[in-house]
Amino acid sequence: MSPVSLLLNLLWIVFGGLWMAVGWLIGAAIMTVTIVGIPWARAAFNIASYTLLPFGRKAVSRKEFLGKDDFGTGPFGLLGNILWLILAGWWLALGHVITAIVLAVTLVGIPFAWAHLKLAALALWPIGKMIVEADALPTGSYQVRRGS
């Protein structure tokens, strides 16, 4: 992690990152209690980590990044995202939006507000996403090239 990303992540924790990461962990814990919710819990734990330290990392589509479909990017992923949206996604997105509005009032908080809005979109539809280091992304496209 670069020094700039480290500094931004420390400021992020102060400006709402910690309490939103806890929200994601609560959502993941609730999903873990039910055996059926374990796939959602896995996604929520990954995004809790991303919510705690977002700078220097990026959420991307697994299908686009890996160049192939998997269980979470097909019809089951769509169904999983719809259930997630109903059960937990809307309140996590609402928490990010409220935090973004509060932060946007100050000039210093605007970049953090923008990051919360991106996380709000991710909160609505997390299945089929993966968190990668930003410098691991190839330029232009993030589809991994296979062969040659």
Backbone hydrogen bonds, N-H to C=O, Kabsch-Sander energy under -0.5 kcal/mol:
donor,donor_aa,acceptor,acceptor_aa,energy
6,L,2,S,-2.5
7,L,3,P,-2.4
8,L,4,V,-2.8
9,N,5,S,-2.7
10,L,6,L,-2.1
11,L,7,L,-2.3
12,W,8,L,-2.6
13,I,9,N,-2.1
14,V,10,L,-1.3
15,F,11,L,-2.2
16,G,13,I,-0.8
17,G,12,W,-2.6
18,L,13,I,-1.2
20,M,16,G,-1.6
21,A,17,G,-2.1
22,V,18,L,-2.1
23,G,19,W,-1.5
24,W,20,M,-2.1
25,L,21,A,-2.3
26,I,22,V,-2.5
27,G,23,G,-2.3
28,A,24,W,-2.5
29,A,25,L,-2.6
30,I,26,I,-2.5
31,M,27,G,-2.0
32,T,28,A,-2.1
33,V,29,A,-1.5
34,T,30,I,-0.8
37,G,34,T,-0.8
38,I,35,I,-1.3
41,A,37,G,-2.3
42,R,38,I,-2.3
43,A,39,P,-1.5
44,A,40,W,-2.6
45,F,41,A,-2.7
46,N,42,R,-2.1
47,I,43,A,-2.2
48,A,44,A,-2.2
49,S,45,F,-1.9
50,Y,46,N,-1.8
51,T,47,I,-2.9
52,L,48,A,-1.9
53,L,49,S,-1.9
57,R,54,P,-1.8
58,K,132,V,-2.7
60,V,58,K,-0.5
60,V,130,M,-2.9
62,R,128,G,-2.9
63,K,128,G,-0.5
65,F,61,S,-2.6
66,L,62,R,-3.0
67,G,63,K,-1.5
73,T,70,D,-1.3
74,G,70,D,-0.8
77,G,71,F,-0.6
78,L,74,G,-1.8
79,L,75,P,-2.4
80,G,76,F,-2.7
81,N,77,G,-2.5
82,I,78,L,-2.1
83,L,79,L,-2.4
84,W,80,G,-2.6
85,L,81,N,-2.7
86,I,82,I,-1.9
87,L,83,L,-2.7
88,A,84,W,-3.0
89,G,84,W,-3.4
90,W,85,L,-1.5
92,L,88,A,-1.7
93,A,89,G,-2.6
94,L,90,W,-2.3
95,G,91,W,-1.9
96,H,92,L,-2.1
97,V,93,A,-2.6
98,I,94,L,-2.8
99,T,95,G,-2.2
100,A,96,H,-2.4
101,I,97,V,-2.4
102,V,98,I,-2.2
103,L,99,T,-2.4
104,A,100,A,-2.4
105,V,101,I,-0.6
105,V,102,V,-0.7
106,T,103,L,-1.3
110,I,106,T,-0.5
110,I,107,L,-0.9
113,A,109,G,-2.5
114,W,110,I,-2.4
115,A,111,P,-1.7
116,H,112,F,-2.1
117,L,113,A,-2.0
118,K,114,W,-1.9
119,L,115,A,-2.0
120,A,116,H,-2.0
121,A,117,L,-1.7
122,L,118,K,-1.8
123,A,119,L,-2.3
124,L,120,A,-1.1
125,W,121,A,-0.9
129,K,126,P,-1.6
130,M,60,V,-2.7
132,V,58,K,-2.7
132,V,130,M,-0.5
134,A,56,G,-2.5
136,A,133,E,-1.6
137,L,134,A,-1.1
141,S,139,T,-1.4
144,V,65,F,-2.1
